Amino acid sequence: MCGILGVMATSPVNQLLYDGLMVLQHRGQDAAGIATAEGNTFHLHKGPGLVRDVFRTRNMRALPGNWGIGHVRYPTAGSAYSFAESQPFYVNSPFGIVLGHNGNLTNAEQLKGEMFRLDRRHINTNSDSEVLLNVLAHELQSSSHGYELDVESIFQAVAGVHRRCRGAYAVVALIAGYGLLAFRDPYGIRPLVYGKNETPEGTEYLVASESVALDTLGFEIIRDVEPGEAVFIDLNHKLHTMQCAQQAVYSPCIFEYVYLARPDSVIDGVSVYEARLAMGEFLAEKVKQHIPVDEIDVVIPIPDSSRPAAMELAHALNIPFREGFVKNRYVGRTFIMPGQAMRKKSVRQKLNTVGQEFKGKRVLLVDDSIVHGTTNHEIVEMARAAGATKVYFASAAPPVRFPNVYGIDMPTRAELIATGRDDAGIAAEIGADALVYQDLDALKKSISSIRADLTDFDASCFDGCYITGDIDEYYLDAVEGNRGSKPKNNDEDDDGRASQQLVLQLATEAQER
């Protein structure tokens, strides 16, 4: 995943973009970049690290202009940082375009071939975002016939992108001399929202991955960008919108609500915080069925994203809620770290126990999800070392059995703890006395209970159903082969769905998110 931001302002925009990226820092800590526009000239600075490390005073001074975009990047597991793959990306033909992308194109390799053979365009990196940029540039050239652009031709170009690109993509782009463009894939997998701010000089617009960026920057939320929709703000600050996909289906990524998004964000009309509270309510009912409630002395969350669910679960079970772990916020997320040894070491650096909350107690630990299991095993060991007499474990999400191919960095099938194990086997693996997983139907209801008409989701990491319909066994075999993983035999597949059990890390090794 990544965080993207686009602003059309009435005054210098560099500080707005910087502040917005700071708010979206949780969506990417590997690299950051800002591009601004001044007339027909783009100014761009990007580099590795956190936003605060990439941008110094001298860099900010070199980013003049009243409109621009920003990007924070998350790494692919096992891949080293490459400056060439930092975003935003730039292309100068046929129109100057700077683009930032959150998501993952599942047909990136096919498009690379088309770029070279048919479109006569050169792709210089392994990033699918550069592919997406060149597809957009080619479609703009086709829709404008190589001359002047207008709003209609811009929207026609986005329609062309939808016809050619597969996978997940939320995009912000600057078109030199024309304005700010934002669009979302026809399934709405990755989030995108926009809002406005009225000033004496006119209306300002902001597009971002999460609503929290609009809140903190003082913008009024207008609404989410619809699946397949494009939003264009011209240089006169006039807002244009159009549905550009022939068939659009609302299927947002359910893992955004579980873990990725900040709890103070609202995604597709659903408060992430309220959704996580509802997850706790549903999870409490499941816990009652599997663990005697009178055998639990205290409920303790694994910070931070599981806290609302754990708090509501404790309330529903009438069990004390306590903070038993203190988090070091300067250690990266462990599920994207390559290698078991590195993840194990990171857990100890990341969390420390509050001993008195464990000593002599039967504790129920609550986490948002279980991916590798390495983190969870270490946490259970820490709880026992702190004096817990029993350690139960509950996950606010179902078992993660399939990696996500739409922009979330998850491990291969062989690295997923739920592969080939039932709940009891997973409990034994992480060292817990009992383990309770959320049901997928309950997870979906925790969101649809807040927005009744939102019932379809991308839940592929839980059920292996890839909604874009283009993920087959050949594709998955090829990707796992590139990563050096041994595919699972068909007769080893419990569900009889070999193409879904042959899991995918991401569509390309060096892509972001």
LOVO-971884 format. One record per residue (C-alpha): y, x, z; chain; residue number from 1. Coordinates in steps of 0.02 Angstrom, whole numbers, plus 50000, padded with zeros to 5 digits. Layout:
REM LOVO-971884
       v       u       w   mol   seq
       Y       X       Z     A   NUM
...
***
This chain:
REM LOVO-971884
       v       u       w   mol   seq
   50000   50000   50000     A     1
   50182   50048   49983     A     2
   50352   49978   50025     A     3
   50480   49936   49891     A     4
   50662   49887   49899     A     5
   50795   49840   49771     A     6
   50979   49805   49803     A     7
   51124   49743   49697     A     8
   51276   49767   49808     A     9
   51465   49764   49796     A    10
   51488   49933   49879     A    11
   51393   50099   49885     A    12
   51211   50057   49910     A    13
   51135   50221   49969     A    14
   51149   50180   50155     A    15
   51076   50005   50130     A    16
   50926   50078   50040     A    17
   50901   50211   50172     A    18
   50909   50084   50314     A    19
   50792   49967   50220     A    20
   50663   50103   50192     A    21
   50669   50147   50376     A    22
   50620   49967   50415     A    23
   50479   49976   50287     A    24
   50419   50147   50347     A    25
   50257   50071   50414     A    26
   50206   50034   50234     A    27
   50210   50216   50182     A    28
   50232   50383   50270     A    29
   50176   50506   50136     A    30
   50333   50511   50029     A    31
   50497   50421   50001     A    32
   50620   50402   49860     A    33
   50786   50320   49814     A    34
   50864   50293   49644     A    35
   51041   50227   49621     A    36
   51138   50178   49467     A    37
   51319   50220   49427     A    38
   51367   50149   49260     A    39
   51228   50204   49142     A    40
   51183   50354   49248     A    41
   51037   50359   49370     A    42
   51037   50468   49525     A    43
   50866   50503   49601     A    44
   50801   50594   49753     A    45
   50623   50590   49819     A    46
   50506   50700   49917     A    47
   50362   50711   50041     A    48
   50370   50648   50218     A    49
   50457   50513   50317     A    50
   50620   50436   50259     A    51
   50720   50527   50392     A    52
   50648   50694   50333     A    53
   50670   50666   50146     A    54
   50853   50616   50150     A    55
   50987   50728   50221     A    56
   51175   50704   50211     A    57
   51188   50806   50052     A    58
   51052   50699   49971     A    59
   51140   50538   50018     A    60
   51305   50600   49946     A    61
   51214   50633   49782     A    62
   51161   50449   49769     A    63
   51320   50356   49718     A    64
   51321   50182   49643     A    65
   51317   50000   49696     A    66
   51139   49958   49645     A    67
   50974   50045   49669     A    68
   50793   50042   49724     A    69
   50691   50130   49858     A    70
   50507   50167   49887     A    71
   50395   50229   50027     A    72
   50222   50291   49978     A    73
   50055   50289   50065     A    74
   49925   50419   50015     A    75
   49753   50400   49941     A    76
   49616   50460   50058     A    77
   49571   50641   50024     A    78
   49713   50669   49901     A    79
   49845   50801   49926     A    80
   50029   50760   49907     A    81
   50094   50780   49731     A    82
   50281   50776   49702     A    83
   50249   50716   49524     A    84
   50175   50555   49592     A    85
   50316   50512   49712     A    86
   50417   50360   49666     A    87
   50527   50294   49591     A    88
   50473   50345   49414     A    89
   50596   50365   49270     A    90
   50581   50344   49083     A    91
   50725   50359   48958     A    92
   50659   50266   48806     A    93
   50699   50141   48736     A    94
   50809   50096   48885     A    95
   50834   50200   49041     A    96
   50718   50126   49173     A    97
   50680   50177   49352     A    98
   50533   50088   49434     A    99
   50450   50072   49604     A   100
   50280   49989   49623     A   101
   50170   49925   49765     A   102
   49991   49884   49718     A   103
   49858   49952   49603     A   104
   49817   49925   49420     A   105
   49631   49904   49396     A   106
   49642   49936   49208     A   107
   49752   50090   49220     A   108
   49632   50201   49123     A   109
   49621   50077   48980     A   110
   49810   50064   48975     A   111
   49829   50253   48971     A   112
   49725   50255   48812     A   113
   49830   50116   48736     A   114
   49989   50208   48782     A   115
   49932   50363   48688     A   116
   49848   50282   48536     A   117
   49952   50127   48506     A   118
   50117   50138   48599     A   119
   50146   50324   48568     A   120
   50191   50354   48748     A   121
   50141   50501   48856     A   122
   50080   50479   49035     A   123
   50112   50637   49134     A   124
   50029   50598   49303     A   125
   49876   50511   49372     A   126
   49981   50372   49447     A   127
   49957   50194   49387     A   128
   50141   50165   49427     A   129
   50191   50279   49284     A   130
   50073   50180   49173     A   131
   50154   50018   49229     A   132
   50327   50089   49195     A   133
   50280   50137   49017     A   134
   50200   49968   48984     A   135
   50362   49885   49040     A   136
   50465   50003   48932     A   137
   50358   49967   48779     A   138
   50367   49779   48807     A   139
   50557   49789   48826     A   140
   50565   49881   48661     A   141
   50456   49749   48577     A   142
   50549   49600   48647     A   143
   50720   49672   48603     A   144
   50664   49741   48436     A   145
   50734   49908   48494     A   146
   50914   49851   48506     A   147
   51008   49752   48638     A   148
   50927   49669   48787     A   149
   50965   49496   48854     A   150
   50890   49397   48997     A   151
   50767   49308   48883     A   152
   50700   49470   48809     A   153
   50683   49546   48983     A   154
   50577   49399   49040     A   155
   50476   49410   48880     A   156
   50440   49591   48922     A   157
   50377   49543   49095     A   158
   50265   49413   49014     A   159
   50197   49554   48906     A   160
   50163   49658   49061     A   161
   50065   49512   49136     A   162
   49960   49498   48978     A   163
   49915   49682   48977     A   164
   49905   49734   49160     A   165
   49766   49688   49281     A   166
   49763   49707   49468     A   167
   49901   49694   49597     A   168
   50083   49740   49573     A   169
   50248   49701   49654     A   170
   50386   49791   49559     A   171
   50570   49832   49571     A   172
   50658   49917   49425     A   173
   50831   49968   49368     A   174
   50872   49947   49183     A   175
   51022   50056   49138     A   176
   51172   49954   49088     A   177
   51087   49787   49123     A   178
   51034   49759   49303     A   179
   50897   49747   49434     A   180
   50726   49674   49389     A   181
   50588   49623   49510     A   182
   50422   49539   49475     A   183
   50254   49502   49552     A   184
   50078   49494   49480     A   185
   50009   49321   49430     A   186
   49905   49310   49590     A   187
   50043   49361   49709     A   188
   49926   49485   49791     A   189
   50060   49604   49854     A   190
   50211   49527   49943     A   191
   50389   49518   49877     A   192
   50538   49421   49945     A   193
   50723   49414   49903     A   194
   50885   49359   49984     A   195
   51074   49365   49973     A   196
   51228   49416   50069     A   197
   51399   49340   50037     A   198
   51543   49464   50043     A   199
   51729   49449   49998     A   200
   51690   49549   49841     A   201
   51547   49436   49788     A   202
   51363   49400   49817     A   203
   51243   49542   49854     A   204
   51055   49528   49824     A   205
   50908   49618   49903     A   206
   50724   49617   49854     A   207
   50594   49691   49973     A   208
   50410   49699   50016     A   209
   50439   49612   50182     A   210
   50569   49493   50250     A   211
   50603   49607   50399     A   212
   50705   49717   50282     A   213
   50818   49571   50239     A   214
   50835   49521   50422     A   215
   50888   49692   50483     A   216
   51009   49721   50339     A   217
   51096   49554   50366     A   218
   51034   49463   50211     A   219
   50991   49279   50208     A   220
   50815   49249   50143     A   221
   50811   49142   49986     A   222
   50623   49137   49959     A   223
   50470   49237   49908     A   224
   50452   49287   49727     A   225
   50318   49171   49659     A   226
   50158   49242   49583     A   227
   50195   49287   49402     A   228
   50382   49260   49426     A   229
   50520   49380   49378     A   230
   50691   49394   49459     A   231
   50836   49478   49369     A   232
   51009   49512   49438     A   233
   51132   49565   49304     A   234
   51283   49678   49328     A   235
   51394   49525   49355     A   236
   51284   49484   49506     A   237
   51214   49329   49423     A   238
   51037   49285   49477     A   239
   50906   49235   49346     A   240
   50726   49184   49380     A   241
   50582   49134   49268     A   242
   50395   49106   49280     A   243
   50324   49235   49158     A   244
   50136   49213   49181     A   245
   50035   49089   49082     A   246
   49924   49051   49230     A   247
   49985   49092   49405     A   248
   49880   49068   49562     A   249
   49941   49094   49740     A   250
   49814   49216   49815     A   251
   49906   49336   49931     A   252
   49814   49479   50014     A   253
   49746   49416   50180     A   254
   49745   49593   50252     A   255
   49935   49590   50253     A   256
   49926   49461   50392     A   257
   49786   49550   50484     A   258
   49858   49724   50489     A   259
   49978   49788   50357     A   260
   50139   49688   50383     A   261
   50255   49698   50530     A   262
   50235   49550   50649     A   263
   50418   49503   50631     A   264
   50397   49477   50443     A   265
   50371   49312   50354     A   266
   50258   49326   50202     A   267
   50242   49181   50080     A   268
   50316   49064   50207     A   269
   50198   49115   50348     A   270
   50256   49208   50502     A   271
   50142   49358   50524     A   272
   50163   49346   50712     A   273
   50115   49162   50717     A   274
   49965   49197   50605     A   275
   49904   49332   50723     A   276
   49925   49215   50871     A   277
   49818   49088   50779     A   278
   49689   49223   50745     A   279
   49677   49247   50933     A   280
   49648   49061   50960     A   281
   49506   49054   50834     A   282
   49433   49217   50898     A   283
   49430   49148   51076     A   284
   49315   49007   51019     A   285
   49197   49133   50940     A   286
   49197   49242   51097     A   287
   49147   49092   51203     A   288
   48992   49072   51096     A   289
   48931   49251   51116     A   290
   48996   49322   51281     A   291
   48995   49233   51450     A   292
   49179   49216   51491     A   293
   49148   49245   51676     A   294
   49083   49418   51632     A   295
   49253   49472   51565     A   296
   49381   49535   51691     A   297
   49522   49585   51574     A   298
   49574   49578   51391     A   299
   49650   49738   51322     A   300
   49723   49757   51145     A   301
   49708   49910   51035     A   302
   49892   49938   50995     A   303
   49989   49884   50901     A   304
   49944   49753   50771     A   305
   49807   49671   50875     A   306
   49923   49632   51020     A   307
   49972   49452   50972     A   308
   49791   49402   50939     A   309
   49731   49481   51101     A   310
   49869   49399   51201     A   311
   49828   49226   51132     A   312
   49641   49255   51155     A   313
   49668   49301   51337     A   314
   49775   49145   51362     A   315
   49643   49033   51282     A   316
   49505   49108   51390     A   317
   49614   49109   51547     A   318
   49580   49294   51572     A   319
   49712   49422   51623     A   320
   49793   49516   51479     A   321
   49832   49698   51512     A   322
   49897   49848   51417     A   323
   49763   49980   51438     A   324
   49811   50102   51301     A   325
   49973   50196   51272     A   326
   50004   50243   51092     A   327
   50080   50403   51025     A   328
   50182   50336   50879     A   329
   50192   50503   50791     A   330
   50011   50509   50732     A   331
   49966   50428   50566     A   332
   49851   50280   50540     A   333
   49673   50339   50562     A   334
   49582   50230   50436     A   335
   49661   50324   50291     A   336
   49625   50498   50359     A   337
   49493   50595   50262     A   338
   49344   50658   50361     A   339
   49261   50596   50519     A   340
   49312   50749   50621     A   341
   49496   50726   50579     A   342
   49490   50541   50621     A   343
   49401   50575   50786     A   344
   49528   50706   50837     A   345
   49671   50592   50785     A   346
   49612   50449   50896     A   347
   49623   50557   51052     A   348
   49797   50613   51001     A   349
   49850   50437   50959     A   350
   49793   50340   51113     A   351
   49779   50373   51299     A   352
   49711   50258   51433     A   353
   49797   50180   51582     A   354
   49653   50218   51701     A   355
   49681   50082   51830     A   356
   49661   49946   51700     A   357
   49483   50002   51664     A   358
   49411   50067   51827     A   359
   49272   49954   51891     A   360
   49311   49817   51765     A   361
   49219   49727   51626     A   362
   49341   49738   51482     A   363
   49356   49649   51315     A   364
   49442   49760   51189     A   365
   49526   49672   51042     A   366
   49565   49758   50878     A   367
   49637   49688   50717     A   368
   49489   49750   50613     A   369
   49348   49877   50607     A   370
   49339   49990   50454     A   371
   49256   50160   50479     A   372
   49206   50125   50659     A   373
   49250   50304   50709     A   374
   49410   50249   50794     A   375
   49322   50106   50882     A   376
   49181   50218   50945     A   377
   49307   50339   51018     A   378
   49403   50197   51100     A   379
   49246   50127   51180     A   380
   49204   50301   51247     A   381
   49380   50317   51317     A   382
   49363   50149   51405     A   383
   49199   50200   51484     A   384
   49269   50370   51534     A   385
   49413   50278   51619     A   386
   49288   50184   51727     A   387
   49248   50022   51634     A   388
   49079   49953   51689     A   389
   49057   49851   51530     A   390
   49148   49863   51364     A   391
   49147   49714   51247     A   392
   49233   49720   51079     A   393
   49313   49584   50972     A   394
   49386   49599   50797     A   395
   49522   49479   50739     A   396
   49454   49501   50562     A   397
   49279   49484   50486     A   398
   49172   49637   50447     A   399
   49250   49749   50314     A   400
   49106   49768   50191     A   401
   49200   49802   50029     A   402
   49347   49916   49992     A   403
   49504   49840   49922     A   404
   49545   49879   49740     A   405
   49720   49805   49744     A   406
   49821   49938   49831     A   407
   49752   49956   50007     A   408
   49674   50125   50040     A   409
   49501   50095   50111     A   410
   49344   50202   50110     A   411
   49191   50197   50000     A   412
   49042   50088   50040     A   413
   48947   50230   50122     A   414
   49090   50257   50245     A   415
   49110   50074   50296     A   416
   49023   50044   50462     A   417
   48978   49864   50415     A   418
   48878   49919   50262     A   419
   48693   49888   50295     A   420
   48720   49837   50477     A   421
   48725   49670   50566     A   422
   48841   49636   50714     A   423
   48715   49704   50840     A   424
   48693   49863   50739     A   425
   48881   49888   50727     A   426
   48898   49858   50915     A   427
   48767   49992   50947     A   428
   48854   50111   50827     A   429
   49023   50097   50914     A   430
   48940   50095   51087     A   431
   48997   49921   51140     A   432
   48895   49805   51251     A   433
   48931   49662   51132     A   434
   49034   49636   50974     A   435
   49116   49478   50908     A   436
   49190   49464   50733     A   437
   49311   49331   50672     A   438
   49236   49215   50541     A   439
   49318   49223   50370     A   440
   49348   49035   50366     A   441
   49434   49047   50535     A   442
   49541   49191   50474     A   443
   49598   49089   50325     A   444
   49632   48938   50436     A   445
   49742   49043   50549     A   446
   49860   49060   50401     A   447
   49840   48890   50319     A   448
   49869   48808   50489     A   449
   50049   48870   50471     A   450
   50067   48834   50284     A   451
   49945   48698   50234     A   452
   49958   48723   50046     A   453
   49914   48909   50059     A   454
   49725   48906   50052     A   455
   49674   49040   49925     A   456
   49681   49224   49971     A   457
   49625   49393   49911     A   458
   49495   49428   50044     A   459
   49394   49550   49938     A   460
   49373   49679   50076     A   461
   49280   49545   50175     A   462
   49186   49444   50043     A   463
   49181   49560   49891     A   464
   49259   49428   49778     A   465
   49385   49516   49665     A   466
   49501   49378   49608     A   467
   49564   49464   49451     A   468
   49390   49447   49377     A   469
   49387   49619   49295     A   470
   49288   49718   49424     A   471
   49110   49741   49360     A   472
   48965   49855   49402     A   473
   49009   49981   49267     A   474
   49187   49997   49332     A   475
   49132   50018   49512     A   476
   48994   50141   49466     A   477
   49120   50247   49372     A   478
   49245   50251   49515     A   479
   49114   50291   49646     A   480
   49045   50425   49531     A   481
   49217   50504   49518     A   482
   49228   50507   49707     A   483
   49056   50587   49725     A   484
   48981   50435   49812     A   485
   48803   50381   49776     A   486
   48799   50198   49723     A   487
   48685   50079   49812     A   488
   48529   50019   49722     A   489
   48524   49837   49671     A   490
   48370   49804   49779     A   491
   48464   49870   49930     A   492
   48600   49740   49911     A   493
   48581   49607   50045     A   494
   48684   49480   49950     A   495
   48607   49516   49780     A   496
   48779   49561   49714     A   497
   48762   49740   49661     A   498
   48931   49746   49576     A   499
   49016   49693   49736     A   500
   48918   49807   49851     A   501
   48962   49957   49741     A   502
   49128   49970   49825     A   503
   49287   50048   49762     A   504
   49410   50158   49852     A   505
   49551   50132   49726     A   506
   49563   50125   49539     A   507
   49622   50304   49522     A   508
   49601   50451   49639     A   509
   49783   50502   49651     A   510
   49864   50331   49659     A   511
   49965   50279   49807     A   512
   49965   50138   49931     A   513
***
